[in-house]
């Protein structure tokens, strides 16, 4: 949406300014699912709100009362030259290989022609896609799956002139504030549903998954790796954000943070490999203990990395108001 409006900002930079990194523990959403939903970021709409707030962009959100009203509202915005972000359930997207309901997914809608909808999804899903309008209608209207937001849509108003005239300066000004807010949140005690407390809870509970079917255990690893929701993917994005922040700001104190998150990313990849290969493990109890130890070590490493970032960021921009 921002690129269409004229701001060429990278995904890692938006992720960092949006304070997107986290760990969240959600109880199993329904019968038949033996494992909780474990995600490595904040909510997608919240990420968009944070990023737009940092950039001074007016992000508009609305939720229609029914599919017909949602279609009419989107068509009006498209006619006005906007790209529209829409919340969807991936189960109803024709081009998605997954046959699971997952409603916390967003795509960019850039065209409706009466029969087909033209959208942009992630690179993993092929980027630009065309699907029947009826499929998009059902995907938008779904109340099933994880965190559904039926008929929710987002769009950005005209960008502040400074964002197109002096983008680099705007980004440099906002980097340390976003880092400080993120680090402060990540080192804070938010119980066992969010943050590092949730990661430690997940580590402890995974060690007791001996009665969980093999494929469900391996499925958590596959979900983390391939669905884009797990720790390694978002730690990579945060490392890339810090790398770009280092380049734009010229601040060498970010070098240590880049190294910290490269190590964290490698540890997450190892934990994912342990989970994905679980069905083939000779000692399954020992394998779960290994996963527990790895995730606990990750929680320790992330706390240390964010504590160091918070110290430096506070020196750069001061204590939060």
N, C-alpha and C positions, 0 to 999 in steps of 0.2 A: 504493500500500500504506500509506504514511504517512498520507495523507488519510483513508483508511478507518479507520485506527487512532485518528484524532483530532487529527492535527497538520496544520494548514493552512499548508503551506510552498510557496512558488512554485517552479516548475521552475528558473528562473535561480539562485535561492538554493541549491537542492540541487546544481545543477551546480557552483557556486562552492565550496560546502563540500565537495563530492566531488572537488575538484581535477581537474575533468574535461577541461580544455583541454590539447591536445597536438598533435603532428603525428607520424604513424607511417607508415613505409614498409614495405609487405609485398610480397615478390616475387609475381609472377603466380601464382595458386593452381593453375593447371593448363594443359595444352595448349589452344591456341585462344584464349587471352587474351593479347594482346600488350602489355598495360600492367600495371604493378603496382597493388596496392590502396593508395590514399593516403587516410588518414583524419585527421580533425582533433580527435580526442579519445582519451582513454585507454579501456581496455576497459569495457563497461557494467557488468559485475559489480563491477569494481574501483571504479568511480565510486560504486556503491551502498554498497560496504563503507566507503569513505572518508566518505561523507555520514553514514551511520548511526553510524560511530565518532565523528564530530564532535558528533553530537546525543545520544550516549549511548544509542543504540537497539541492541537485540540483534537482529542480522540473522542468520537461520538459513538455511543452504544445505544441500541434499542432492541426490544424483543416484541415481535408481533404476536397477536392473539391466536393466529391459525396459519396454516401453510399458504393460503391464498393471499392473506395480508402480507406475509413475509416475502412472497414472490413479487407482489406489487411494490413493496418498499425497496427491495433490491433493484428492481427494474428502474425505478425513479432515480436512484443513486447512480446507476450505470449510465442512464441518459444524461445525468449531470456531469459525467466525466470521471466519476470515482471508481476505484476498485474496492470491492466490498469483502471484508473478512467475515466468514460465516462459520459457526460451530456445527459440527456434523458427527454423526455416528458412522464409523468406518464400515460397519456391516453392510450398509446400503450403497456404498460407492462401488460401481461396477468394476473399476480398475484395481481395487484393493484385493489382495490375495487372502487376507485374513477373513475367517468366518466367525469372528467374535464381535460382540457388541462393545465398542469403545467410543464413548461420546465426547471425550475431552480432546477432540482433534479439530484443528482449524485449517481451512483452505481459503484461498483468495479467488473470488468470483469476478471475472472480467467481461463476461458476455452471456446473454440469453437471447435465443433466436426463435423461441416458440416451441422448438422440439428438443434442442440440446442446450446444455449449460457448458460454458468454457471456463475452466478453473486452473489454478496453479497449486500443486501440492508439493511435498518435499521431493528432493532429488531421488530418494530411495523409491518413491512411488512414480517416478517418471517425469516429474516437473509438470509442464502444461498437459492438461488432459481435457477430453470432451466426453460428456456422459449424458444420458437422457435426462431431461428436466425432471421427470417423475422420480428418478433415482435420487437426484439432489433434494427434491421435496421431501422424500421419506427420510433421507439422511438428516436433513435439517429439523424435521418434526419429531424425531425419535426421543422418547423419554427413557430408553433402556441404556444399559451399560454404565460406565464409570463417569460420574459427574456430568450428567446431561444438562444441556442448556438449550432447550428447544427454541428454534426460530430466533436465536440471538444473532445480531450482526454488528459489525464495527466498520467505521471508515474514518479517514482523517480529513479535516478541513484543509484549506490552503495553508501551506507552510509559512512560518515566520521568515521574513526576507533574509534575516541573518543566517538562517540555516542553509540557504542556497548560495548566499554571497560569501560566507566565511565559515563553512562547515568545520574545517579543521580546528579553528579557534573554539567553536562551541563544544566540540568533543573534548578538547584538552581541558576546558573549564569544568566539565562534568565528570570526568573520569574518577578523580579522587573522592569526590562526594559519594558516587555510586559504590566505590570500593569500601569506603568507611561504613556506609549503611549496610552493605552486604556482610562485611566481616563482623560488625556488631551483632547482627541478627544471628549469624552462624555460631558465634561463641556464647550466645545467650542461652539460658535454660528455658526451653519451650516445651518441656514435658516429653512424653514418649510418642507423640504423634508427628512432630516436626523437628527437623534439624538433627544434630548429632546424637541427641537422646533417642530419637527414632531409629537412627542407624544402629546404635548399641542394642536397642530392643530387638531389632530385626536379627542382629548377629546371634543374640542369646536364643531367640525362638527357632532360628534355622537349625541350631544344634540339636533341637528336639523334633525335627521333622522325620524321624525314622519311620513313622507310620504313614507319611505322605507318599502317594504313588510316585515311582521313579520319574515318570514323564512330567508330572507337575513340578517336581524339583528342577529338572532340566529345563522345563518351560520358563521358569523364572529367569534363568540365565539367558535363554534365547530372547525373551522379552526385553531384558536389559540391553542385549547386544543389537537386536535387529529392529525393535519397535521404536528405538530412539528415545526411550524413556529412562534408561538405566544410568547408573553413576558414571561409567566411563565416558559416555557420549557428552554429558553435560560438563564433566571435568575437562574434557578436551576443549569444549567451547570456551570455558572460563580461562583455560591456559592460553587459547588463541586470543581472547580478549585482552589478557594481561600483556601478551606479546605485542599486540597492536598498540596498546596503551603505552608500552615502553618506547615503541618507535615514534609515536606521535608526540609524546611528552619529553622524550630524551632523558627521563628519570631513571638512572641506573639502579636505584633501589628496587625496581621491579624485577630485576634479573633473578634475584633469589626466589621471588614468588613464582616466576615462570618455571624455575627448576622444581620448586615444591609441587606444583600441580602436574608437571610432567611425571613425577614420581607417583603421585596419587593416581593419576590416570593409569599408569602401568599396574599398580596394585589392584585397581578395579578390574582391569582386564584379566588378571590372574584369578580373582574371585569368580568372575564370570566363567572362565574356562573350567574351574572346579565344579561349578554347578552344571554346566552343559554336559560334562563328561560323567556326571554322577551315575547314570544307569550302568555304565561299564566298570564302575569302581568295585574292586574285590571287597574292600572294607568300607561299606557305606557309612557306618557310624563314624569311622575315622575321617571319612571325607567331609561329613557335616561339621565335625570338630575343626577341620582345617579351614572350612569356609567361615566358621565363627571367628577363629583366630585372625583370619585375613581381614574380615570386616571390622573387627575391633581395632586392628592396627591401622586401618584406613581412617576410622573415626579419630584416633589419636593424631595421625598425620594431618588430617584436615583441621583439627583444632589448633595445632601448632602453626600451620600455615596461615590460618585466619587471624590468630593472635598477633603474628608478626605483621600481617597486612594492616590490622587495626592500629597498631602502634605507629606505623609509618603514615597511614592515611590521616590519623588524628594530628600528626605534626604538620601535614600538608594543608589541611582545611580546618583544623580546630575541632573542639568538642561539638557534638550535635546540639542544636538548640533545645 
